[in-house]
């Protein structure tokens, strides 16, 4: 399973980048949006959507995990 923030590569086209979005459709199709981290001729390259099973994870996301949970507060009404 691809997680957001993973560095991935499409097995068919060789397109590489970071998984930045994920959609799951009603009948099981999972698509992942991959944003490349490179420029082409000095311009940004558009993100592309791929079926999850086509993607190979090159390195796992480097995140710090969930942030602290804010305390419950009683707000005046």
C-alpha positions in Angstrom: 0.0 0.0 0.0 1.3 3.4 -1.0 1.2 6.0 1.8 1.1 9.7 1.3 4.7 11.1 1.3 6.2 7.9 -0.1 8.7 8.3 -2.9 7.3 6.1 -5.7 8.0 5.1 -9.3 5.5 4.0 -12.0 6.6 0.5 -13.2 5.3 1.2 -16.8 6.5 4.7 -17.6 9.3 5.3 -15.1 7.6 8.5 -13.8 9.0 9.2 -10.3 7.9 11.5 -7.5 6.1 11.8 -4.1 2.6 10.4 -3.4 0.6 13.6 -2.6 -3.0 12.4 -2.9 -5.0 9.2 -2.9 -8.5 8.4 -4.0 -10.5 5.2 -3.4 -13.5 4.6 -5.6 -16.7 2.6 -4.8 -15.7 -0.6 -6.5 -12.1 -0.8 -5.2 -10.0 1.2 -7.7 -7.3 3.1 -5.8 -5.5 5.9 -7.6 -2.5 7.9 -6.3 -1.4 11.3 -7.5 2.4 11.5 -7.9 4.2 14.9 -7.9 7.6 14.9 -9.4 10.4 16.8 -7.5 12.2 17.8 -10.7 12.1 20.6 -13.3 12.1 20.1 -17.0 13.6 23.0 -19.0 13.3 25.2 -15.9 9.5 24.5 -15.5 7.6 22.4 -13.1 6.2 19.1 -14.2 2.5 18.4 -13.7 1.5 15.8 -11.2 0.0 12.6 -12.7 -2.5 10.0 -11.4 -1.7 6.3 -11.4 -3.4 3.0 -10.3 -1.8 2.1 -7.0 -0.8 -1.4 -8.1 1.5 0.1 -10.9 3.6 2.0 -8.3 6.7 0.7 -6.6 7.6 2.4 -3.3 11.3 3.6 -3.5 11.4 5.0 0.0 8.9 5.4 2.9 7.5 8.8 3.9 9.6 10.6 6.5 7.0 12.1 8.7 7.0 12.7 12.4 3.7 11.0 13.0 0.5 12.5 14.3 0.8 15.8 16.2 -0.3 16.3 19.8 -4.0 16.0 20.5 -5.4 19.3 21.8 -7.0 19.2 25.2 -10.8 19.3 25.5 -12.1 22.8 26.2 -15.3 24.1 27.5 -16.2 27.2 25.4 -18.7 29.6 26.6 -22.0 29.5 24.7 
